[in-house]
């Protein structure tokens, strides 16, 4: 068997074979990028520009115009974009991050409320905001409500009057002065009219470096978010780790409303711990202060590198517990699960807890587990090695040679099933990012979800990745027409 460490030549041969397939610019940039240039590498932080507005005002079209390529999904139907999605962008030699968001509605429920919540978090995380309004419709009551929220944020806001295709449209855009955000910037995201002037204005309000970085700061303390449902002991754990009563602790659930940052010495190093408000059932089911507390908790998680999810081991695992863990995974943060109040468990409860973990947390078996008691201090020192393990995995990079040698052996032993008389072939793979590790596989056909999960399991078995989510995506590329296969 070939040593994966000596796989440089086979890797180059695999890459050469890719020339027979249709590759676009993003494929080539991914394949040619040096490890230090890939997302997650130790590069300087970039400022964040959030693009927000009502549904179907052209936010994603504007994002594509800013990027100079079609990245965001665009469709003439409200609600196509639901989550926050970030893209790297460059204008006039300056780089920044663009955050696309779903349509922002007020006083809505269900999925629409979730979308609005994501937009509010985007504003919380941004350094500047583009507020997009449909100039052909004019200002609406929803637009006016969004303006009030934007003013409260204190962030620089540029008002974008979209769908201005001619001089008549510019006259219609003038009505947007009534929103009180200053001069509207008339653009046509579809045709590009006015986009250059808008980007020049963006660079004037966007700082050279972000107000606060999402994730790690080179040489700074690692950021740890303490998250969990109300009254599981997050504030008690922070006080125990800090060695003093830094945070108010009360038996009443919901005592903590705003995230509380504390620099704490653990294991001979400084860590930045963030105590957060307890996350209740669903954000759109909360009201008033609880809603904004949950919102700030999610924003605090986005700014962290690793999350310690506290679970009350003395009580039955709940849907809230599993949902909070899923939220950490979806945010791409390293994960440690701490079972608190361990001193209250008897043998029977421990037996049932193990069964609950096997049943309900099977998808995160890779997360380090620590059994602690914030009240007595039992085993809290075990959090540090668990955090170190999770963060090391979160930062880990697999050399391209090792990765392709691993996949070659895996596919030889367990080929993809034949479907419809066809069997997709894995052509090449590379790690596209760290924090968390993201892998891109180039294949000649669609890889079934079950087979992708199989690859993920084997990646964990071979390379570890204890304590971090990993993502495996597939780019299907067809052979170039008119060229013989090799």
Phi, psi and omega in degrees: 000136182288136175292123180303333181290342181255028189263022184295313182296312176303325179296316179297324178294320177298316180297321179298324178295336180293340181297341178281356186244155180288112179244139177262181185298322180293325176299312183295319180295325178293317182289329183270350184292137172285153182308322182287347180267351185279153178305138181096347176287166184284069176259166179294153181291147179250143176292156186245129177248115179267138177248114185231164178160176179296166176298142170066031174264358177100027182296312183292326175297321178293320177301314178299323179294318179296319182286335184078016179203162182273101179244308182284141180289129182238131176206145184279050178222131179299142170091015180294317177271128181241325184255168171281131179230135182250146179221143174283139181222158179219138174213131178052039176081000179252138180258145177204173179252131177258131180246110177275145183227165175284169180298136186262114175243157177247151178055049177240166183233174176065219183299322180300323179293323178297319179296314179298321179299317179297323178294321179294321177296322179301317179295319179301324184271348189275160172262337175206160187229135167259116178261111187263129179233143178281108184294336181285342179262325184087177183292139178244172178296326176295317177303317181295324177293320179296321179301318179298319179293321180294322178296321179296332183291334181074008181272151173298133183233130172252129180272122183251118175267100185271165179068034175261100186260350183203183182297325178298321178297326178295325176294320177296323181295334182299335180294343183282353173303332184296343179287344176078021178255014179089202186292127173288141177260104183286128179218162166238101181299328182290317185256350177092358183299124176080359185290326179295316178297322178297315181293326174299318178293325177300315182296334179289328183259344182277126181291158178295322177234150185291156177302318172208140186278142173276111181100208191284150172244126184306124178081354181270171178293145177291140184263123183239122176263129174265113184233160180161174179286169184300143171067028175267354175108024181295313181293323177297320179293318178299317178298319180296315181291325180282341180078015178201169181277082180278331188233142179294131178241131180212151180293342179286125179295141176094016180297318179276128178245315180260144174302137182244117180268135176219134171274124187230138176273118178223130178059031179080008180228161179265133178237150174255107181263139179240111174278129186241164176293147177297135182272119183276192193307297176213143186302320184286354176264357179262164182224157171056230186299323180297322179299310183289331175296316178296322179298313180293329177296317179294322177295321178298322178297320180297330182275351181272168174257325182221145178244135169259110178270116179272134177235134178284102185292342182280350180242160179296138176304139183245168175299326178300317180302311183292326180291323179294320177298318178297324179297320178296316181297316180295330177284351178075028181260150173298156190222131170233134179255122180248120177269104185272168180062034181296333181292346181268358185273139168255177185299323181294316180295322178298321179298312182291327178297317179300320179292322178295320179296316179298324184277316191260339184243028183296333183284348181235040176298341181282351184279132175300144182241132178231128177262117187227168169226108179295330183290316183261345183086007183299122171061016179294337179293343179285351178294324185297308178298327178294317177296317179300316180298314182296317181290324177297319178292322180298326181271353193290146176229132178264123179304145184301322179298313179297319183297316182284329173295318177300313181294322179300315179292322181295314182291325178296322181276328184222078181292157177296141179300151175280130179230124180062032179079003180239147177230109181297146181245133175281124185266316188192155177217152176212154175272118187274340184195165167242178176054059002269169177298130178234129182245139176243127179249125173269128184222161181276353180199174183294132175262125182299153182302321179297322179288325176295320177295324177298316178298318179299316179300317181290327174300317179294318180296325185273318188248357176095264183058038177292124174092006178226141168291151172230150182239135177237116177242158184237134172249113179276124181231130181269159179291146176295140179283142176085004179244132180292146176288159181261000000 
